[in-house]
C-alpha cells in the first residue's frame, strides 16, 4: 500500500518491527505507534494479526453497528476493546 502511494499524507500503522522502516522509506506517511488500527476513511491499516481482528470488528461496527461487532467477537471467543468501537459512535 505504501509503495502504491495510497498512504501518502495519511496516518498508518504496521507491525512494530516495521514501523521505523516504513517511516524511513515512505516519509509522506505519518506512522503511528501503539495503535491497533487507523481508520483514514478511504484506507484502514492494522498493526498485525490480532490488530487485524480489531480492525475487522471496527469495520463491522461502522457498516452495521457496535452490537453486531460485539456479537461477532463473542462468536469468535475474541476479547476486544469495545471502547474503541463505542467511541466511534459518539
PyMOL commands that set and color helices and strands:
alter all, ss='L'
color gray80, all
select helices_A, chain A and resi 16-25+49-63+66-75+82-88
alter helices_A, ss='H'
color red, helices_A
select strands_A, chain A and resi 11-12+30-31+37-39+44-46
alter strands_A, ss='S'
color yellow, strands_A
deselect
rebuild
show_as cartoon
